[in-house]
């Protein structure tokens, strides 16, 4: 009788959720953990040796986790491929950021593998556990990423010296957390409208210098450029931390992008901190008048965030600048 009632509750919950795959996954996980046991779903949607897009589910810390992975159509197992993680924003999904970032097309053209992890829910919203407004989460997302690297490397030929991370908003925060806690595996990161929480900032302990790209609008009202007490570090603090950690030149080189689109009410300045250890680099695209946007997809149209991100991170590996 209890199982019948649970089934009724299960399908009622699904019907109440918005069309968000992570919501259904969490209910599915709760049901399987209770009635089938985690071991019985360990191989649910396993990673396969095939090209183009596939959805994968794995179990990490007794939780069912999922991600999307895109492999170039001309994948050659005799070659090693760079790997780019792309993290969605708070309340968003892997599907959403895949659609607007359009990294699949770039990956197909440039020859790398791109992974879109899906965050679990905290108080009803998908998130990455980075501190700040996500305090209270007990999800180990760093371990999730380590598990993904191991999982993907067993199937595809990955260049382990060229693993990168990027993300929008909460996904940018997550990329900074990986730079701090997984620098032995992550070669370079890029954040779009993200920052560092005080918890990430105060406990950052990279084992090596690594290159950082920060893309941010100075009119961002969600993650303010000037920071927010107990939630976000000011972007100036983030740039100062990484430029000092990498022993870069104190004063950045300033250059300005052409204001091609006069209708977006914004323009872009680039600040580059150079002469860093191991030829690493800290760069910042400051969008004057820019909001909480993945620039190029919406908001400012003078730059394309996705193209800039790949152009930046792909210059580096775990040893620094690629010769």
N, C-alpha and C positions, 0 to 999 in steps of 0.2 A: 504493500500500500504506500509506503514511504517513497519507493522508487517511482511509482506512478505520479505521486504528487510532485516529486522533483522534476520529472519530465515535463509536466504541465507548467511548472515555474520556469524551467529552462526555456521553453519555446515562448512563453509570455515575455520573458526578459529580452529575448532576441527581437521580438516584434516591437519592443519599446525603444530599442536602440536606434540611433541614426545609422545611415549606411556607412559605418566605420568598421573596417575589418578587425581592428584590435579589440573592439568591444565584444564582438562575437567570440574572438579567440579567448578572451579572459573567461567568459562563461563556459566555453568548451573546456578550458583548462580546469576550472573548478569542478566540472562534472567528471572529467577523466581522473583527476586526482582522487576524487571521492569514491568512484565506482569501478574504475579500471586500473588505477595505479599509474604513476608516471612512466614506469618502464614500458608499458604497453603502447605509449605514443612517442617513444624516443625517435623512431624513424618515420614519423608522420611528415610527409613532403620532404624526403631526403634530397640533398644536393646531388645533381646528376652532371655527368660530363657531356654538356651540350651547350651550344651557343645561343645568343640572343637572351631573352628575359625568362627568368624562372623565379618562383616563390618557394622559399624553404622554411621549414620549421625545425627547431632544435630545442632541447631541454637544457636549461642552465639554472643551477640552484633550485631544482624542482619546479621551475616555471617554464611554461611553453613560450618560447621566443620565436619571432619570425623576422625574415628579411627578404628583400628582393635583390637579385643579382643579375647584372647584365654583362655578358661576355661578347667581345667582338665576333662578328660573323666569320672572320678569317683566322680565328684562333688556331695557333699552331703549338701543340704540346712540347715541341722541341725548343721553344723560346720561353723566356721568362717575362711575365707581364706585371707592370705596376698595378697597384690596387688602391682605389680611392673610396673611402667611406664618406657618405653624404647623409647627414643627420637632419631630420625634420625639426620644425619648431614646436613649441609647447602647444598642446591640443591638436596638433596636425598629424600627418601620417607619412609613411614611406611613399605611398602612392602619390600624394600631393606634391612632395618635393621632387619626385622623379619627373612628374609632368611639367612643372614650371622651370626646373633647372635645365632640363634637356641635356643632361650629361650623357645619356645613351648615345646620342648622335656624335658627340665629341669623342666618346670612348671608341666608337666604331671607326671613326676617322683617324684617331691618334694611337690606337692600339693599347688600351688599358681596360681593366675590369673595374666596374663601379658597383658598390654595394649600398643599398638603402635599408638600414636597420629600422625596426619598428619599436618605439618606446612603449612601455607598459603604463598602466593608469595609476594616478595618484589623485585621490578625491574626485574621481570621474574624468580626469584629463590626462591624455598621453603626455609623457614627460621623459626627460633625462635627469638622473639624479646628480645634480651639480651643487647642491647647497642653496643658499639664498631662499627663494620662494619655494624650493622643493625640499626644504628641511622637513624631516618626518618620513621621507621615503627610505625604505630599506633595500631598494633594488641596487645590485652591484653591476652597474652598466659597464664599468671598466673590464670586469671579468667577462661580461657578455661579448665585448669587442675581442678580447683575447681568444675566447671560444670560437668566434667567427673566423679569426685569422687561422686558427688551427683547423677548423672545419673546411674552410675554402682551400687551404694549402694541401689537404689530402687528396683533393680532386683536380685542382687546376695548378698549372705551373706559375707560381707567384715569385716575383722578385722581392724577396724579404727585406731588401735594403731600400725598397721604394714603395712603402705603404704610407698613404696620406689620409688626412681627415679634413672635412669641411662641413659646414652646416649653417642653417638659418636660425637666428635668434637662440633659443634653447639649444639647438644643434651646434651653434657657434660656441656657446658655453661648454658644451660637451667636448668639442674639439680642443679647447684650451685645457680642459681637465685631462685629456689624453696626452697633450704635450707635457703636462706636469707629471703625470703618473705612469705613462707608457712610452717615454721617450726612447727606450731601447728598441722599440718596434716602429714608432711613428716618425717618419723622416721630416715632414713639414706639415703645417696646418694652415687653414684659411677660415676666417670667421666672417659671416655676413650678418650684421646687426646684432651680434652677440658681444659678450664681454667676459669677465671673470667675476665670479661671486667672491665675497670675502673669504669663504671657506677654501675655494680653489687657490686664490691669491696667497693667503697666509700659509698654506700647506704645500705650495708648489715646490717640487724638488726634482727637477729634471736631471738625468744622469749624463746628459750631453747637450751641447748647443744645437738648436734647431731653428729653422726659418719659419717666420710668422707673417701672415698677411691678414690685415684687419680692414674690412670694408664697412663703413658706417656713415649714416647721415647725421648731420649736426642738428636736425630738427626731429629726430626720432623720439616719439612720445612714449613708446613702449619700453625700450631700453635706452634711456636718456644718455646722450653723449657725455654729459657731465656726471653721470652716475646717479645712484640712489642709495642712500644710507642703508646698510645691512643687506642690500640686495645685489647691487651691481657696482663694480669699480668703474671710476671714470676712464674713458678711453685713453686719456693722457697717462694714467697710472699703468695701464696695460702695456702701452708702447714703451714707457720708461722701464718697466720691469724687464721686458724681453730685450730691449736694446742694451741695457746694462748687463744682463745675464750673458748675452752673446758678445759682450765687450765691443760693441759697435761705436762708430764715431758719435760724439755727443749731439752734434747738430745734423738734422736730416737734410737731404737734398730735396728741394721743392720743385715740382714741375706741374704744369696745368694742362688738363685735357681741353681740346677744342670744344666749345659749347655748341655742339652740332644741332641738338634739338632745343629750340628756343621756347617750346610749348610746355616743357616739363618743370619750369621754374626752379631749376637746379643746375649746378655745375660741379666739376670734380677737380680736386687737387690731389696730387700724389706726394707722399712724404716717404723717402727711402733712407733708412739707416744702413750705412755700408761700412766696409772695412771691418767686418765682424769676424769672430773666430771661425776657422774652417770655411771661410768664404760663405758663411750663412748670411741671411739678410732679414731685416724687419721692415716691412712696407705697410703703408696705410693709404687707402683711397678714402679721402674725406669728401663726402657728397654735401656740398653747401646747399642747404635748403632741402636735403633729402630726408625722407621719413623711414619708417620701418618696412623696407622694401628689399626684394631680391632684384637689385638694379639691372635693368635690361629686360627683365620679364614684366615689371611694372615700375613706376616711379621714374627715376632718371634713365634716359635712353642714350646718354653719351658713352656709357660703358656697358659691357656685358659681363656680369659677375662670373658666370660659369666659364667663359673663355679666359678671363683674367686669372681665375683660380687655377685652372689647369696649366696655363702658361707659367704661372709663378711656381707652384709646388713641384712641377715636373723637372725643374732645374736642379733639384736636390735629392740626395739619398742620405743614408745614415752617416756617411762620412763628410757631408757638407755639399758644396757645389760640385755638380757633375762636370768633369772636364770634357 
